[in-house]
């Protein structure tokens, strides 16, 4: 398990899976250890996954200053990882809330990103979070499921009033297939997530949507935005706003997928993602720092 040092002295860990060209992977949660990503449905057979444990999660150290959990204050952790890997540019894949970190990284270091894949990422950083109605509308797509009659009222109460739900019931809405693998994946979430860091990560002060939009409009790297057809956070229409923010983006919706598309249909996910990542990268020298 490799360790490197962030600019503030925090020791950060990353995990390597697979062979080939490196792909830096930023986990979501927010602030969930990278273990939940597994090998991204077999993507490790196509690329060498560099799975970062964000500060205070997984095998990375807890920072001395909890304020550094804020999304914008972790951007330089990603840049320190790029330096550690010895790459002029990096391909980046970000899942869910990790997409906000990837957006801020691309805005601050546009010439360090060769390709960017945003997987079921909500445009929080652009001022467009998923709403309760978004999530409920997606949930109603599952009305034919045998568990729907029990799960939907609990899901609705959680979104409307903040009632703590039985996650073994409502977790089904986050997966395209609510099978044994999905249940085990969902059961692991609590122990893999840093709750203190989770709250700090999405501090509104971390984001300046107008400034970010202007910066992303100048990012030349190719971008893939991949949404799940059954995902409520984000629904495909909301995820498309991310693609619209870049000058060179493509948008894809994985049929039948929820928030973790590599679990729902690994072959579809890895095929579509690898096709994007294997395309010719943007050429040109990196400008001097």
C-alpha positions as CSV (number, residue, x, y, z in Angstrom):
1,X,0.0,0.0,0.0
2,X,1.8,3.1,-1.2
3,X,1.9,6.2,1.0
4,X,2.6,9.8,0.0
5,X,2.6,13.1,1.9
6,X,0.0,15.9,1.2
7,X,1.2,19.5,1.2
8,X,0.0,20.0,4.8
9,X,1.9,16.9,5.9
10,X,-1.0,14.5,6.1
11,X,0.0,11.0,5.0
12,X,-2.3,9.7,2.3
13,X,-2.6,6.1,1.0
14,X,-3.6,4.7,-2.4
15,X,-4.3,1.2,-3.6
16,X,-3.2,-0.2,-6.9
17,X,-5.2,-2.8,-8.8
18,X,-4.5,-4.1,-12.3
19,X,-1.9,-3.3,-14.9
20,X,-1.4,-0.9,-17.7
21,X,-1.8,2.9,-17.9
22,X,-2.7,4.5,-14.6
23,X,-6.1,5.8,-13.9
24,X,-6.5,7.9,-10.8
25,X,-9.8,7.1,-9.1
26,X,-11.5,9.5,-6.7
27,X,-14.1,7.9,-4.4
28,X,-17.5,9.3,-3.5
29,X,-19.6,8.9,-0.4
30,X,-18.8,11.7,0.3
31,X,-15.7,10.6,2.2
32,X,-16.0,6.9,1.8
33,X,-12.9,4.7,1.7
34,X,-11.9,3.6,-1.8
35,X,-12.5,-0.1,-0.9
36,X,-16.1,0.2,-2.0
37,X,-15.0,0.7,-5.6
38,X,-13.5,-2.8,-5.8
39,X,-11.9,-3.3,-9.2
40,X,-14.7,-1.2,-10.8
41,X,-16.4,-4.2,-12.4
42,X,-13.3,-5.5,-14.0
43,X,-11.9,-2.2,-15.3
44,X,-8.6,-3.2,-13.6
45,X,-8.2,-5.7,-16.4
46,X,-7.9,-2.7,-18.8
47,X,-6.2,0.0,-16.7
48,X,-4.0,0.2,-13.6
49,X,-6.4,1.7,-11.0
50,X,-4.9,4.1,-8.5
51,X,-7.6,4.2,-5.9
52,X,-7.0,7.2,-3.5
53,X,-8.2,7.0,0.1
54,X,-9.1,10.6,0.8
55,X,-7.7,12.1,4.0
56,X,-9.3,10.6,7.1
57,X,-10.7,7.6,5.2
58,X,-9.5,4.0,4.6
59,X,-5.7,3.8,5.2
60,X,-5.1,7.6,4.9
61,X,-4.3,9.5,8.1
62,X,-6.7,11.8,9.9
63,X,-5.5,15.4,9.2
64,X,-4.5,17.7,12.1
65,X,-7.0,20.3,10.9
66,X,-10.5,18.9,10.2
67,X,-11.3,22.0,8.1
68,X,-9.1,20.4,5.4
69,X,-11.8,17.8,4.8
70,X,-13.5,20.5,2.7
71,X,-13.7,19.6,-0.9
72,X,-11.7,22.5,-2.3
73,X,-8.9,22.0,0.3
74,X,-8.3,18.4,-1.0
75,X,-7.6,19.5,-4.5
76,X,-3.9,19.7,-3.8
77,X,-4.0,16.2,-2.4
78,X,-4.8,15.0,-5.9
79,X,-2.0,17.1,-7.4
80,X,0.4,15.6,-4.9
81,X,-0.7,12.2,-6.0
82,X,0.0,13.1,-9.7
83,X,3.5,14.2,-8.7
84,X,4.0,11.0,-6.7
85,X,3.1,9.0,-9.8
86,X,5.6,11.0,-11.9
87,X,3.1,11.8,-14.6
88,X,2.8,15.0,-16.5
89,X,-0.9,14.4,-17.0
90,X,-3.3,11.9,-15.4
91,X,-6.5,10.2,-16.5
92,X,-9.0,10.7,-13.7
93,X,-12.2,8.8,-12.9
94,X,-14.4,10.1,-10.2
95,X,-17.5,8.5,-8.7
96,X,-20.5,10.3,-7.1
97,X,-19.3,13.1,-4.7
98,X,-15.8,12.5,-5.9
99,X,-16.9,14.3,-9.0
100,X,-17.0,17.6,-7.2
101,X,-13.3,17.1,-6.2
102,X,-12.5,16.1,-9.8
103,X,-14.2,19.3,-11.1
104,X,-12.2,21.5,-8.8
105,X,-9.0,19.7,-9.7
106,X,-9.7,20.1,-13.5
107,X,-10.4,23.8,-12.9
108,X,-7.3,24.4,-10.9
109,X,-5.0,22.2,-12.9
110,X,-6.5,21.9,-16.4
111,X,-3.3,21.0,-18.1
112,X,-2.7,18.1,-15.8
113,X,-5.8,16.2,-16.8
114,X,-5.6,14.1,-20.0
115,X,-9.1,12.5,-19.6
116,X,-11.9,12.8,-17.1
117,X,-14.6,10.3,-16.5
118,X,-17.4,11.4,-14.1
119,X,-19.5,8.4,-13.0
120,X,-23.0,9.1,-11.5
121,X,-21.7,12.4,-10.3
122,X,-24.1,15.1,-9.1
123,X,-23.2,18.7,-10.1
124,X,-23.0,19.9,-6.4
125,X,-20.0,22.1,-7.3
126,X,-22.0,23.8,-10.0
127,X,-24.8,24.7,-7.5
128,X,-27.1,21.9,-8.8
129,X,-27.7,19.2,-6.1
130,X,-30.1,16.3,-6.5
131,X,-33.5,17.2,-5.0
132,X,-35.8,15.1,-3.0
133,X,-38.2,15.0,-5.9
134,X,-35.4,13.8,-8.2
135,X,-34.8,10.9,-5.9
136,X,-38.5,10.1,-5.5
137,X,-39.1,10.2,-9.2
138,X,-36.3,7.8,-9.8
139,X,-37.5,5.6,-7.0
140,X,-41.0,5.4,-8.6
141,X,-39.3,3.7,-11.6
142,X,-39.0,0.7,-9.3
143,X,-42.7,0.3,-8.5
144,X,-42.8,-3.2,-9.9
145,X,-40.1,-4.5,-7.5
146,X,-41.4,-6.8,-4.8
147,X,-39.7,-4.6,-2.1
148,X,-41.1,-1.3,-3.4
149,X,-44.3,-1.1,-1.2
150,X,-42.2,-1.3,2.0
151,X,-39.2,0.7,0.9
152,X,-40.9,3.7,-0.8
153,X,-42.7,5.1,2.3
154,X,-39.5,4.8,4.3
155,X,-37.5,6.5,1.6
156,X,-40.1,9.3,1.3
157,X,-40.1,9.9,5.1
158,X,-36.3,10.1,5.1
159,X,-36.2,12.7,2.3
160,X,-39.2,14.7,3.6
161,X,-38.5,14.7,7.4
162,X,-35.0,13.3,7.8
163,X,-36.4,10.2,9.6
164,X,-33.5,7.7,9.9
165,X,-34.5,4.8,7.6
166,X,-33.7,1.1,7.6
167,X,-30.9,1.1,5.1
168,X,-31.4,-2.6,4.5
169,X,-34.8,-1.5,3.0
170,X,-34.2,1.8,1.3
171,X,-30.7,0.9,0.1
172,X,-32.4,-0.9,-2.8
173,X,-33.1,2.5,-4.5
174,X,-29.4,3.1,-5.0
175,X,-28.8,-0.1,-7.0
176,X,-30.1,-1.3,-10.4
177,X,-30.2,-4.8,-9.0
178,X,-31.0,-5.4,-5.3
179,X,-29.2,-8.7,-5.0
180,X,-26.8,-10.3,-2.5
181,X,-23.8,-8.4,-3.9
182,X,-25.7,-5.0,-3.7
183,X,-26.8,-5.7,-0.1
184,X,-23.2,-6.6,1.0
185,X,-21.9,-3.4,-0.8
186,X,-24.6,-1.3,1.0
187,X,-23.9,-2.9,4.4
188,X,-20.3,-1.9,4.3
189,X,-21.0,1.8,3.8
190,X,-21.1,2.9,7.5
191,X,-17.8,1.4,8.5
192,X,-16.1,2.8,5.3
193,X,-17.4,6.4,5.7
194,X,-16.0,9.2,7.9
195,X,-19.1,11.0,9.1
196,X,-17.3,14.1,10.4
197,X,-15.5,14.5,7.1
198,X,-18.7,13.7,5.1
199,X,-20.3,16.9,6.5
200,X,-17.3,19.1,6.0
201,X,-16.6,17.9,2.4
202,X,-19.7,19.5,0.9
203,X,-19.5,22.8,2.8
204,X,-21.1,25.4,0.5
205,X,-18.1,27.6,1.1
206,X,-16.0,25.1,-1.0
207,X,-17.8,26.0,-4.2
208,X,-18.1,29.1,-6.4
209,X,-20.4,27.9,-9.2
210,X,-20.0,30.9,-11.6
211,X,-16.2,30.9,-11.3
212,X,-16.1,27.1,-11.7
213,X,-18.3,27.2,-14.8
214,X,-15.9,29.7,-16.4
215,X,-12.9,27.6,-15.6
216,X,-14.4,24.3,-16.8
217,X,-15.4,26.0,-20.1
218,X,-11.6,26.3,-20.8
219,X,-10.7,22.7,-20.0
220,X,-9.6,21.0,-23.2
221,X,-9.5,17.4,-21.9
222,X,-12.1,15.0,-23.2
223,X,-14.8,14.2,-20.6
224,X,-17.2,11.3,-20.2
225,X,-20.3,11.9,-18.0
226,X,-21.9,8.5,-17.3
227,X,-25.3,8.4,-15.6
228,X,-27.4,5.4,-14.4
229,X,-30.9,5.1,-15.9
230,X,-32.4,4.4,-12.5
231,X,-30.2,6.6,-10.4
232,X,-31.9,9.4,-8.4
233,X,-28.8,11.3,-7.4
234,X,-28.2,12.3,-10.1
235,X,-31.0,11.5,-12.5
236,X,-29.7,11.5,-16.1
237,X,-31.0,15.0,-16.9
238,X,-29.2,16.4,-13.9
239,X,-26.0,14.6,-14.8
240,X,-26.1,16.0,-18.3
241,X,-25.5,19.5,-16.8
242,X,-21.9,18.3,-16.1
243,X,-21.4,17.4,-19.7
244,X,-22.8,20.8,-20.7
245,X,-20.1,22.5,-18.6
246,X,-17.2,21.3,-20.7
247,X,-16.3,22.1,-24.3
248,X,-15.3,18.5,-25.2
249,X,-17.7,16.1,-23.3
250,X,-19.7,13.0,-24.2
251,X,-22.7,11.8,-22.3
252,X,-23.9,8.2,-21.7
253,X,-26.7,6.6,-19.8
254,X,-26.2,3.0,-18.6
255,X,-29.5,1.1,-19.1
256,X,-31.0,-0.3,-15.9
257,X,-28.1,1.1,-13.7
258,X,-28.4,2.8,-10.3
259,X,-25.7,4.8,-8.5
260,X,-23.1,2.0,-8.7
261,X,-23.2,1.0,-12.4
262,X,-20.1,-1.3,-12.3
263,X,-22.1,-3.6,-10.0
264,X,-25.3,-3.5,-12.0
265,X,-23.8,-4.5,-15.4
266,X,-20.0,-4.8,-15.2
267,X,-19.5,-5.6,-18.9
268,X,-21.5,-2.6,-20.1
269,X,-19.8,-0.3,-17.7
270,X,-16.2,-1.4,-18.3
271,X,-16.8,-1.5,-22.1
272,X,-18.1,2.0,-22.3
273,X,-15.6,3.5,-19.9
274,X,-12.6,1.7,-21.4
275,X,-13.6,2.8,-24.9
276,X,-13.5,6.4,-23.7
277,X,-10.2,6.0,-21.8
278,X,-8.5,4.2,-24.7
279,X,-9.1,7.0,-27.2
280,X,-6.2,9.3,-28.2
281,X,-5.4,11.8,-25.4
282,X,-5.1,15.5,-26.0
283,X,-1.7,16.4,-27.3
284,X,0.5,19.3,-26.5
285,X,3.1,20.2,-23.9
286,X,2.2,21.0,-20.4
287,X,2.7,24.8,-19.8
288,X,5.4,25.7,-17.2
289,X,4.2,26.0,-13.6
